Amino acid sequence: MEMISGNLANADTPGYRAQDLDFQATLEAMASDKGKSSRTVNAVEEARTIYRTVSPALDENTVDMAREQAAFADASLRYEAALRFVDGRISGLMTAIRGQ
């Protein structure tokens, strides 16, 4: 979401190239870091940033506002769903602990 918001913030910056995260590279980096204490930090550091090469505007900016807004909405919905799932799991565990 940080990259998406950065892309949206730089939509009018001349020469800005839209960034994306290579999710597959991130997963592979996390898998190779198994057992290490800083697994997630290393995985993100090793992940590759992809620069989009869609047809740039006259000022050579590659941000596509519609695509970024759709990606942001998708990421927000997924985040909200994950929070609701975790909340439901915690509520269920608390109910079981209390014996209700």
WOBELDA-V338854 format. One line per field, one symbol per residue. phi: phi as a letter, one per 40 degrees, with the letter a starting at -180 (. if undefined). burial: b if it has 16 or more other ideal C-beta (glycine too) atoms within 10 Angstrom, else e. A space follows every 10 residues. Layout:
phi: ???
burial: ???
This chain:
phi: .ccccccccb cbccgcbcba bccccccccc cccdgccbdc cccccccccb bcbcdccdcg cbcbdccccc cccccccccc cccccccccc ccccccccgc
burial: eebbeebeeb eeeeebbbbb eeeeebeebb eebeeeeeee eebeeebeee eeeeeeeeee bbbbeeebee beeeeeeeee eeeeeeeeee eeeeeeeeee
